[in-house]
Amino acid sequence: MSARRQINELKAIARELRVDIIDMLLEAGSGHPGGSLSAIDMLTCLYFDLMRHNPKDPHWPQRDRLILSKGHAVPAVYVCLAKAGYFPKEELMTLRKIDSRIQGHPDRVKLPGIEASTGSLGQGLSIAVGLAMASKLDGDAFRVYCMLGDGETQAGQIWEGLMSAPKFKLDTLVTILDYNKGQIDGPTNEIMSLEPIKDKVKAFNWHLIEIDGHNYEQILRALDEAQNVKGKPTFILAQTIKGKGVSFMEGQIGWHGKAPNREQAEQAVKEILAAEN
């Protein structure tokens, strides 16, 4: 994007997008609200403040790339793409319907703006590493952002990516861990703890930044800092809340992959719209 937006404007966009997430999941009757709502503040900053991209030219060679490794949270990306103008907003209501481009997991072949088909968890960072290597070969032509889920970070392939990116000095790569501490089977620290995640990432020679993933000042500062890091990739450890913005979803594992009913959706939208700037 060409001009920096004010934080209040970004927050207003995120509120609108949270409502869109709830509406599309209600219409679909299925989907993943918890991880979509925990990620939307960071995705809002990426799509509407930082990343270079052009809805009128989705395949622009110099565009920045966003790889959503945690593909089940793709409603958060869909609402960003619709808001940015990649496709009509009305199409969001076809989520998970037969023959829809708005599938339960992202499909790069069907929908403009999607950079990788993900959903088999643990694969996104490898894709991002490959793209960052291509950017390096082209003279740092574009930046690559990869969002991980904490549950999928238990996968060995993620750690292979964490080893390889520093080896190849991929400073055009920024990995963001949406650390909401919940996965479909329960709390992440009970299923397979990632701790001490900061020490592990530092030991792999990443530039580590820890933030509150819902604090816009911290998000934007971290993304700016990452652009100035040379010789190594950046890992943003974002402390987030699953279901952020909806009181009865916040921190609740049961909302990992369950759509709200109409009464719940109405209450969720009411809370989102009443939130302070």
CORDAMO-V303667 format. One record per residue. PHI is phi as a letter, one per 40 degrees, with the letter a starting at -180 (999 if undefined). PSI is psi as a letter, one per 40 degrees, with the letter a starting at -180 (* if undefined). Layout:
BEGIN
PHI | PSI
PHI | PSI
END
This chain:
BEGIN
999 | i
c | d
b | i
c | h
c | i
c | i
c | d
c | d
c | d
c | d
c | d
c | d
c | d
c | d
c | d
c | d
c | d
c | d
c | d
c | d
c | d
c | d
c | d
c | d
c | d
c | d
c | d
c | d
g | e
a | i
h | a
b | g
c | d
d | d
c | d
c | d
c | d
c | d
c | e
c | d
c | d
c | d
c | d
c | d
c | d
c | d
c | d
b | e
b | d
b | d
c | i
c | h
a | i
a | h
d | d
c | e
a | g
c | d
b | e
d | h
d | d
c | e
c | i
c | i
b | h
b | h
b | h
c | g
c | d
c | g
c | d
c | e
c | e
c | d
d | d
c | d
c | d
d | d
c | d
c | d
c | d
c | d
c | d
c | e
h | e
c | d
a | i
c | i
d | d
d | d
c | e
d | d
c | e
c | e
d | h
g | e
c | i
d | h
g | e
c | i
c | e
c | g
c | i
c | d
b | i
c | i
b | h
c | d
c | d
c | d
b | h
c | i
g | e
c | h
c | d
a | i
c | h
b | i
i | d
c | h
c | i
g | e
c | e
c | d
c | d
c | d
c | d
c | d
c | d
c | d
c | d
c | d
c | d
c | d
c | d
c | d
c | d
c | e
g | f
f | f
c | d
a | i
b | i
b | h
b | h
b | h
b | h
b | i
c | i
c | d
c | d
c | e
c | e
c | e
c | i
c | d
c | d
c | d
c | d
c | d
c | d
c | d
c | d
c | d
d | d
c | d
d | d
c | e
f | f
c | g
c | e
c | e
b | h
b | h
b | h
b | h
c | h
c | g
c | g
c | e
g | f
a | i
b | i
d | d
c | e
i | a
c | h
d | d
c | e
c | d
c | d
a | g
c | i
c | e
c | i
c | g
c | d
c | d
c | d
c | d
c | d
c | d
c | d
c | e
g | f
c | i
c | h
b | h
b | h
b | h
a | i
c | h
c | e
b | e
c | h
c | d
c | d
c | d
c | d
c | d
c | d
c | d
c | d
c | d
d | d
c | d
c | e
b | e
c | h
b | i
g | e
a | i
c | i
b | h
b | h
c | h
c | h
b | h
c | h
b | i
b | h
c | h
g | f
d | h
h | e
b | h
d | d
c | e
b | d
c | h
g | e
b | h
d | d
c | e
c | e
c | d
a | f
b | h
c | i
c | i
c | a
c | d
c | d
c | d
c | d
c | d
c | d
c | d
c | d
d | d
c | d
c | d
c | d
c | e
c | i
c | i
c | *
END
